[in-house]
Amino acid sequence: MPPTEVTEATCPRCEGRGWVVTADGGAGTARPCSCREAARAPRLLEAAGIPERYRHCKLGSFKITTGKETTHHDQLLEALRVSQRYVENFLDPSTGQFRETGLLFTGLPGVGKSHLAVGVLCDLIQQYRVRGRFVDFSSLLHQIQATFDPSSAESKHAILDPLIEAEVLVLDELGAQEPTAWVRDVLYLIINQRYARRLPTIFTTNYRLQPLAAAPAASGPRSLDRGADPEPPADTTSLRSLASRISPMLVSRLYEMTRPVVLDRVEDFRREVKSHRAQV
């Protein structure tokens, strides 16, 4: 029998068959070989839909400094630590269940939000073999609009169902599109369905969740590591409110579904890093 896509041809246990037969007094009992599980993570990563530009993004490769002292170093370091703790505590050993809450990375463009979000997703797939998906919200809307063409081979449900049902979803660029009624409806469908199913979602956005002084106090079992929250930054005026881009009901959902990770003191760290590399 030729090797399948999920087996290793040189595996000494199954010799590439993907199954190990153990004696049971009869014809033997077949069980999956461990090499099938080892091959699962690369397939899950490929199926996650992570764009080529972000496939190198890992938490282990996230840069928090260019080698010179900067005011945003502490905020980037805290964001990285929160991301790492999220992965480490994703599985509750007492129940064997994955956590229900996600993360919300907020900050201006170029501060590393997408890198951290993809890094978390990749680590979760590799460590826990979760079925994860990445989607850029603007690209998603274009995909859905394409289904309006009668000749389209895809349907709206074929695009949205994998996102709604994924064990972990990264929704990149929340609030990037003008909040028309149709955009709000699509966003509500995704977020509300995942909220109802208690599935963790990781968001990135260029907007703040709302003025921090008005943020409701966290309580109850769905709160995520609230005791480790960093002190609110002194100045949040550079980020516009997310409430101007999505409905108040979804803003309320986000408070229950996520822990905000604020990067508002970081300017364009991506540009700074590239400039530093060019000088070295």
TINU-968668 format. One record per residue (C-alpha): residue number from 1; residue in three letters; y, z, x. Coordinates in Angstrom, 2 decimals, always signed. Example, Ala and Ser with C-alpha at 12.3 -4.5 7.8 and 13.67 -1.06 7.14 Angstrom:
2
+-----+------+---------+---------+---------+
| pos | code |      yy |      zz |      xx |
+-----+------+---------+---------+---------+
|   1 |  ala |   -4.50 |   +7.80 |  +12.30 |
|   2 |  ser |   -1.06 |   +7.14 |  +13.67 |
+-----+------+---------+---------+---------+
//
This chain:
280
+-----+------+---------+---------+---------+
| pos | code |      yy |      zz |      xx |
+-----+------+---------+---------+---------+
|   1 |  met |   +0.00 |   +0.00 |   +0.00 |
|   2 |  pro |   +3.37 |   -1.01 |   +1.56 |
|   3 |  pro |   +6.05 |   +1.64 |   +2.10 |
|   4 |  thr |   +8.41 |   +2.14 |   -0.85 |
|   5 |  glu |  +12.18 |   +2.54 |   -0.67 |
|   6 |  val |  +11.86 |   +6.32 |   -0.70 |
|   7 |  thr |   +9.23 |   +6.78 |   +2.04 |
|   8 |  glu |   +9.18 |   +6.64 |   +5.81 |
|   9 |  ala |   +6.65 |   +4.12 |   +7.21 |
|  10 |  thr |   +6.00 |   +6.35 |  +10.23 |
|  11 |  cys |   +5.57 |   +9.60 |   +8.29 |
|  12 |  pro |   +2.50 |  +11.32 |   +9.82 |
|  13 |  arg |   +1.71 |  +13.17 |   +6.58 |
|  14 |  cys |   +1.43 |  +10.27 |   +4.15 |
|  15 |  glu |   +1.40 |   +7.27 |   +6.54 |
|  16 |  gly |   +4.13 |   +5.63 |   +4.54 |
|  17 |  arg |   +2.45 |   +5.91 |   +1.14 |
|  18 |  gly |   +4.84 |   +8.57 |   -0.19 |
|  19 |  trp |   +1.96 |  +10.67 |   -1.55 |
|  20 |  val |   -0.37 |  +13.22 |   +0.03 |
|  21 |  val |   -3.85 |  +13.68 |   -1.45 |
|  22 |  thr |   -5.36 |  +17.16 |   -1.26 |
|  23 |  ala |   -9.02 |  +17.91 |   -1.90 |
|  24 |  asp |   -9.85 |  +19.48 |   -5.26 |
|  25 |  gly |  -13.60 |  +19.00 |   -5.42 |
|  26 |  gly |  -13.21 |  +15.63 |   -7.06 |
|  27 |  ala |  -11.14 |  +12.54 |   -6.39 |
|  28 |  gly |   -8.33 |  +14.69 |   -5.00 |
|  29 |  thr |   -4.88 |  +15.64 |   -6.26 |
|  30 |  ala |   -1.86 |  +13.55 |   -5.30 |
|  31 |  arg |   +1.49 |  +15.23 |   -4.70 |
|  32 |  pro |   +4.80 |  +13.75 |   -3.47 |
|  33 |  cys |   +5.21 |  +13.86 |   +0.30 |
|  34 |  ser |   +8.18 |  +15.78 |   +1.71 |
|  35 |  cys |   +9.46 |  +12.54 |   +3.23 |
|  36 |  arg |  +10.41 |  +11.40 |   -0.27 |
|  37 |  glu |  +12.79 |  +14.36 |   -0.59 |
|  38 |  ala |  +14.23 |  +13.71 |   +2.87 |
|  39 |  ala |  +15.01 |  +10.13 |   +1.88 |
|  40 |  arg |  +16.65 |  +11.18 |   -1.38 |
|  41 |  ala |  +20.03 |  +12.28 |   +0.02 |
|  42 |  pro |  +20.98 |   +8.86 |   +1.48 |
|  43 |  arg |  +20.11 |   +7.21 |   -1.83 |
|  44 |  leu |  +22.17 |   +9.74 |   -3.77 |
|  45 |  leu |  +25.12 |   +9.22 |   -1.41 |
|  46 |  glu |  +24.87 |   +5.46 |   -1.91 |
|  47 |  ala |  +24.70 |   +5.87 |   -5.69 |
|  48 |  ala |  +27.75 |   +8.17 |   -5.74 |
|  49 |  gly |  +30.14 |   +5.20 |   -5.57 |
|  50 |  ile |  +32.21 |   +6.55 |   -2.68 |
|  51 |  pro |  +34.53 |   +3.74 |   -1.48 |
|  52 |  glu |  +34.07 |   +2.45 |   +2.06 |
|  53 |  arg |  +37.44 |   +3.88 |   +3.08 |
|  54 |  tyr |  +36.26 |   +7.42 |   +2.32 |
|  55 |  arg |  +32.65 |   +7.30 |   +3.49 |
|  56 |  his |  +33.53 |   +8.93 |   +6.80 |
|  57 |  cys |  +35.18 |  +11.89 |   +5.04 |
|  58 |  lys |  +33.23 |  +15.06 |   +5.73 |
|  59 |  leu |  +34.39 |  +18.66 |   +5.74 |
|  60 |  gly |  +33.23 |  +18.88 |   +9.33 |
|  61 |  ser |  +35.55 |  +16.05 |  +10.35 |
|  62 |  phe |  +38.64 |  +17.28 |   +8.48 |
|  63 |  lys |  +41.56 |  +17.70 |  +10.90 |
|  64 |  ile |  +43.98 |  +20.55 |  +10.31 |
|  65 |  thr |  +46.17 |  +20.01 |  +13.36 |
|  66 |  thr |  +47.27 |  +17.24 |  +15.69 |
|  67 |  gly |  +47.42 |  +19.62 |  +18.63 |
|  68 |  lys |  +50.95 |  +20.87 |  +18.06 |
|  69 |  glu |  +52.02 |  +23.88 |  +16.03 |
|  70 |  thr |  +53.10 |  +22.96 |  +12.50 |
|  71 |  thr |  +54.10 |  +24.87 |   +9.38 |
|  72 |  his |  +51.34 |  +23.29 |   +7.30 |
|  73 |  his |  +48.49 |  +24.39 |   +9.58 |
|  74 |  asp |  +47.72 |  +27.57 |   +7.62 |
|  75 |  gln |  +47.72 |  +25.78 |   +4.27 |
|  76 |  leu |  +45.34 |  +23.06 |   +5.50 |
|  77 |  leu |  +43.07 |  +25.68 |   +7.06 |
|  78 |  glu |  +42.93 |  +27.64 |   +3.79 |
|  79 |  ala |  +42.15 |  +24.45 |   +1.83 |
|  80 |  leu |  +39.29 |  +23.68 |   +4.21 |
|  81 |  arg |  +37.94 |  +27.22 |   +3.95 |
|  82 |  val |  +38.06 |  +27.15 |   +0.15 |
|  83 |  ser |  +36.17 |  +23.84 |   +0.20 |
|  84 |  gln |  +33.52 |  +25.23 |   +2.54 |
|  85 |  arg |  +33.07 |  +28.39 |   +0.46 |
|  86 |  tyr |  +32.73 |  +26.27 |   -2.64 |
|  87 |  val |  +29.80 |  +24.38 |   -1.10 |
|  88 |  glu |  +28.20 |  +27.55 |   +0.28 |
|  89 |  asn |  +28.35 |  +29.30 |   -3.11 |
|  90 |  phe |  +27.55 |  +26.28 |   -5.28 |
|  91 |  leu |  +24.07 |  +27.56 |   -6.13 |
|  92 |  asp |  +23.68 |  +30.99 |   -7.71 |
|  93 |  pro |  +20.49 |  +32.35 |   -6.09 |
|  94 |  ser |  +19.95 |  +34.90 |   -8.87 |
|  95 |  thr |  +19.78 |  +32.25 |  -11.61 |
|  96 |  gly |  +18.99 |  +29.08 |   -9.69 |
|  97 |  gln |  +21.90 |  +27.40 |  -11.51 |
|  98 |  phe |  +24.76 |  +25.35 |  -10.08 |
|  99 |  arg |  +28.26 |  +26.67 |  -10.64 |
| 100 |  glu |  +30.21 |  +25.36 |  -13.61 |
| 101 |  thr |  +33.70 |  +25.33 |  -12.13 |
| 102 |  gly |  +35.30 |  +22.78 |   -9.82 |
| 103 |  leu |  +38.39 |  +22.37 |   -7.65 |
| 104 |  leu |  +41.82 |  +20.83 |   -8.19 |
| 105 |  phe |  +43.50 |  +19.59 |   -4.99 |
| 106 |  thr |  +47.25 |  +19.17 |   -5.52 |
| 107 |  gly |  +49.83 |  +17.78 |   -3.11 |
| 108 |  leu |  +51.87 |  +14.74 |   -2.14 |
| 109 |  pro |  +50.16 |  +11.53 |   -0.87 |
| 110 |  gly |  +48.65 |  +11.66 |   +2.60 |
| 111 |  val |  +47.92 |  +15.39 |   +2.81 |
| 112 |  gly |  +44.11 |  +15.12 |   +2.85 |
| 113 |  lys |  +43.24 |  +15.77 |   -0.80 |
| 114 |  ser |  +40.77 |  +12.89 |   -1.13 |
| 115 |  his |  +39.17 |  +13.68 |   +2.23 |
| 116 |  leu |  +38.47 |  +17.25 |   +1.14 |
| 117 |  ala |  +37.20 |  +16.21 |   -2.30 |
| 118 |  val |  +34.83 |  +13.59 |   -0.86 |
| 119 |  gly |  +33.76 |  +16.01 |   +1.86 |
| 120 |  val |  +32.78 |  +18.58 |   -0.76 |
| 121 |  leu |  +30.88 |  +15.93 |   -2.74 |
| 122 |  cys |  +28.98 |  +14.69 |   +0.31 |
| 123 |  asp |  +28.01 |  +18.21 |   +1.38 |
| 124 |  leu |  +26.80 |  +19.05 |   -2.13 |
| 125 |  ile |  +24.66 |  +15.91 |   -2.24 |
| 126 |  gln |  +23.17 |  +16.56 |   +1.19 |
| 127 |  gln |  +22.54 |  +20.28 |   +0.71 |
| 128 |  tyr |  +21.57 |  +20.46 |   -2.96 |
| 129 |  arg |  +20.55 |  +16.86 |   -3.80 |
| 130 |  val |  +22.93 |  +16.77 |   -6.77 |
| 131 |  arg |  +23.64 |  +13.56 |   -8.67 |
| 132 |  gly |  +27.29 |  +13.07 |   -7.78 |
| 133 |  arg |  +29.87 |  +10.40 |   -8.60 |
| 134 |  phe |  +33.28 |   +9.46 |   -7.23 |
| 135 |  val |  +35.84 |   +7.57 |   -9.29 |
| 136 |  asp |  +39.46 |   +6.64 |   -8.74 |
| 137 |  phe |  +41.14 |   +6.98 |  -12.14 |
| 138 |  ser |  +43.29 |   +3.86 |  -11.82 |
| 139 |  ser |  +40.29 |   +1.74 |  -10.83 |
| 140 |  leu |  +38.31 |   +3.23 |  -13.71 |
| 141 |  leu |  +40.92 |   +2.12 |  -16.23 |
| 142 |  his |  +40.81 |   -1.44 |  -14.86 |
| 143 |  gln |  +37.02 |   -1.42 |  -15.17 |
| 144 |  ile |  +37.22 |   -0.32 |  -18.78 |
| 145 |  gln |  +39.89 |   -2.90 |  -19.58 |
| 146 |  ala |  +37.59 |   -5.60 |  -18.19 |
| 147 |  thr |  +35.01 |   -4.69 |  -20.84 |
| 148 |  phe |  +37.43 |   -5.83 |  -23.53 |
| 149 |  asp |  +36.65 |   -9.41 |  -22.54 |
| 150 |  pro |  +33.93 |  -10.68 |  -24.93 |
| 151 |  ser |  +32.11 |  -12.27 |  -21.97 |
| 152 |  ser |  +31.90 |   -8.97 |  -20.07 |
| 153 |  ala |  +28.36 |   -7.87 |  -19.23 |
| 154 |  glu |  +29.43 |   -4.20 |  -19.10 |
| 155 |  ser |  +30.33 |   -1.89 |  -21.95 |
| 156 |  lys |  +32.72 |   +1.04 |  -22.01 |
| 157 |  his |  +29.81 |   +3.44 |  -22.43 |
| 158 |  ala |  +27.93 |   +1.94 |  -19.48 |
| 159 |  ile |  +30.94 |   +2.80 |  -17.29 |
| 160 |  leu |  +31.80 |   +6.22 |  -18.72 |
| 161 |  asp |  +28.37 |   +7.74 |  -19.40 |
| 162 |  pro |  +27.38 |   +8.10 |  -15.69 |
| 163 |  leu |  +30.70 |   +9.88 |  -15.04 |
| 164 |  ile |  +30.33 |  +12.22 |  -17.99 |
| 165 |  glu |  +26.71 |  +13.05 |  -17.12 |
| 166 |  ala |  +26.99 |  +13.38 |  -13.32 |
| 167 |  glu |  +26.07 |  +16.82 |  -11.99 |
| 168 |  val |  +29.26 |  +16.73 |   -9.89 |
| 169 |  leu |  +32.19 |  +14.35 |  -10.43 |
| 170 |  val |  +35.18 |  +13.66 |   -8.18 |
| 171 |  leu |  +38.08 |  +12.29 |  -10.23 |
| 172 |  asp |  +40.64 |  +11.01 |   -7.74 |
| 173 |  glu |  +44.35 |  +10.52 |   -8.52 |
| 174 |  leu |  +44.56 |  +12.42 |  -11.79 |
| 175 |  gly |  +47.88 |  +11.61 |  -13.48 |
| 176 |  ala |  +48.46 |   +8.43 |  -11.45 |
| 177 |  gln |  +48.66 |   +6.18 |  -14.53 |
| 178 |  glu |  +51.46 |   +6.15 |  -17.10 |
| 179 |  pro |  +50.32 |   +8.46 |  -19.91 |
| 180 |  thr |  +49.89 |   +5.94 |  -22.72 |
| 181 |  ala |  +47.87 |   +6.94 |  -25.77 |
| 182 |  trp |  +44.90 |   +4.90 |  -24.51 |
| 183 |  val |  +45.00 |   +6.48 |  -21.03 |
| 184 |  arg |  +45.17 |   +9.95 |  -22.57 |
| 185 |  asp |  +42.17 |   +9.14 |  -24.80 |
| 186 |  val |  +40.03 |   +8.01 |  -21.84 |
| 187 |  leu |  +40.97 |  +11.05 |  -19.79 |
| 188 |  tyr |  +40.35 |  +13.40 |  -22.70 |
| 189 |  leu |  +36.90 |  +11.92 |  -23.28 |
| 190 |  ile |  +35.84 |  +12.47 |  -19.66 |
| 191 |  ile |  +37.33 |  +15.92 |  -19.14 |
| 192 |  asn |  +36.46 |  +17.35 |  -22.54 |
| 193 |  gln |  +32.85 |  +16.12 |  -22.38 |
| 194 |  arg |  +32.36 |  +17.62 |  -18.93 |
| 195 |  tyr |  +34.06 |  +20.84 |  -20.06 |
| 196 |  ala |  +31.73 |  +21.09 |  -23.06 |
| 197 |  arg |  +28.67 |  +20.47 |  -20.88 |
| 198 |  arg |  +29.86 |  +22.95 |  -18.24 |
| 199 |  leu |  +29.62 |  +20.38 |  -15.46 |
| 200 |  pro |  +31.75 |  +20.91 |  -12.30 |
| 201 |  thr |  +34.53 |  +18.41 |  -11.66 |
| 202 |  ile |  +36.67 |  +18.06 |   -8.55 |
| 203 |  phe |  +40.13 |  +16.58 |   -9.09 |
| 204 |  thr |  +42.88 |  +15.34 |   -6.81 |
| 205 |  thr |  +46.43 |  +14.83 |   -8.03 |
| 206 |  asn |  +49.94 |  +14.29 |   -6.72 |
| 207 |  tyr |  +51.22 |  +16.70 |   -9.40 |
| 208 |  arg |  +51.13 |  +20.48 |   -9.66 |
| 209 |  leu |  +49.17 |  +22.05 |  -12.47 |
| 210 |  gln |  +52.33 |  +23.69 |  -13.85 |
| 211 |  pro |  +55.04 |  +26.00 |  -12.50 |
| 212 |  leu |  +53.09 |  +28.73 |  -10.75 |
| 213 |  ala |  +55.23 |  +31.51 |  -12.20 |
| 214 |  ala |  +54.04 |  +30.47 |  -15.66 |
| 215 |  ala |  +50.36 |  +30.15 |  -14.76 |
| 216 |  pro |  +48.09 |  +32.26 |  -16.98 |
| 217 |  ala |  +46.12 |  +35.08 |  -15.40 |
| 218 |  ala |  +42.51 |  +34.24 |  -14.70 |
| 219 |  ser |  +39.81 |  +36.30 |  -16.34 |
| 220 |  gly |  +36.19 |  +36.13 |  -17.40 |
| 221 |  pro |  +33.08 |  +34.82 |  -15.72 |
| 222 |  arg |  +34.35 |  +31.25 |  -15.37 |
| 223 |  ser |  +37.02 |  +32.33 |  -12.88 |
| 224 |  leu |  +36.20 |  +31.02 |   -9.38 |
| 225 |  asp |  +36.81 |  +33.18 |   -6.30 |
| 226 |  arg |  +40.12 |  +34.34 |   -7.78 |
| 227 |  gly |  +40.26 |  +37.29 |   -5.41 |
| 228 |  ala |  +40.51 |  +34.85 |   -2.49 |
| 229 |  asp |  +43.47 |  +32.90 |   -3.87 |
| 230 |  pro |  +46.25 |  +32.36 |   -1.32 |
| 231 |  glu |  +49.75 |  +33.61 |   -2.00 |
| 232 |  pro |  +51.78 |  +31.15 |   -4.12 |
| 233 |  pro |  +54.05 |  +28.98 |   -1.98 |
| 234 |  ala |  +57.74 |  +29.72 |   -2.12 |
| 235 |  asp |  +58.80 |  +26.17 |   -2.94 |
| 236 |  thr |  +56.99 |  +23.88 |   -5.38 |
| 237 |  thr |  +59.90 |  +21.68 |   -6.39 |
| 238 |  ser |  +58.54 |  +18.65 |   -4.48 |
| 239 |  leu |  +55.63 |  +18.31 |   -6.91 |
| 240 |  arg |  +56.22 |  +17.25 |  -10.49 |
| 241 |  ser |  +54.31 |  +19.00 |  -13.22 |
| 242 |  leu |  +50.95 |  +17.58 |  -14.26 |
| 243 |  ala |  +51.85 |  +18.58 |  -17.82 |
| 244 |  ser |  +54.16 |  +15.54 |  -17.89 |
| 245 |  arg |  +51.16 |  +13.25 |  -17.28 |
| 246 |  ile |  +48.31 |  +14.71 |  -19.36 |
| 247 |  ser |  +48.06 |  +16.57 |  -22.67 |
| 248 |  pro |  +48.61 |  +20.34 |  -22.92 |
| 249 |  met |  +45.02 |  +20.72 |  -24.13 |
| 250 |  leu |  +43.70 |  +19.17 |  -20.91 |
| 251 |  val |  +46.02 |  +21.32 |  -18.82 |
| 252 |  ser |  +44.43 |  +24.33 |  -20.51 |
| 253 |  arg |  +40.96 |  +22.91 |  -19.81 |
| 254 |  leu |  +41.79 |  +22.52 |  -16.12 |
| 255 |  tyr |  +42.63 |  +26.21 |  -15.80 |
| 256 |  glu |  +39.13 |  +27.06 |  -17.00 |
| 257 |  met |  +37.37 |  +24.24 |  -15.15 |
| 258 |  thr |  +38.91 |  +24.46 |  -11.69 |
| 259 |  arg |  +40.46 |  +26.50 |   -8.96 |
| 260 |  pro |  +43.76 |  +24.94 |   -7.79 |
| 261 |  val |  +43.99 |  +24.25 |   -4.06 |
| 262 |  val |  +47.68 |  +23.73 |   -3.34 |
| 263 |  leu |  +48.88 |  +21.57 |   -0.42 |
| 264 |  asp |  +52.59 |  +21.45 |   -1.23 |
| 265 |  arg |  +53.87 |  +22.48 |   +2.21 |
| 266 |  val |  +52.09 |  +19.54 |   +3.85 |
| 267 |  glu |  +54.08 |  +16.33 |   +4.04 |
| 268 |  asp |  +52.26 |  +13.15 |   +5.11 |
| 269 |  phe |  +49.60 |  +14.63 |   +7.38 |
| 270 |  arg |  +47.69 |  +11.33 |   +7.41 |
| 271 |  arg |  +50.69 |   +9.55 |   +8.94 |
| 272 |  glu |  +51.20 |  +12.38 |  +11.44 |
| 273 |  val |  +47.58 |  +12.26 |  +12.60 |
| 274 |  lys |  +47.66 |   +8.46 |  +13.04 |
| 275 |  ser |  +50.94 |   +8.69 |  +14.93 |
| 276 |  his |  +49.47 |  +11.33 |  +17.23 |
| 277 |  arg |  +46.38 |   +9.19 |  +17.91 |
| 278 |  ala |  +48.57 |   +6.22 |  +18.77 |
| 279 |  gln |  +50.46 |   +8.29 |  +21.35 |
| 280 |  val |  +47.30 |   +9.69 |  +22.99 |
+-----+------+---------+---------+---------+
//
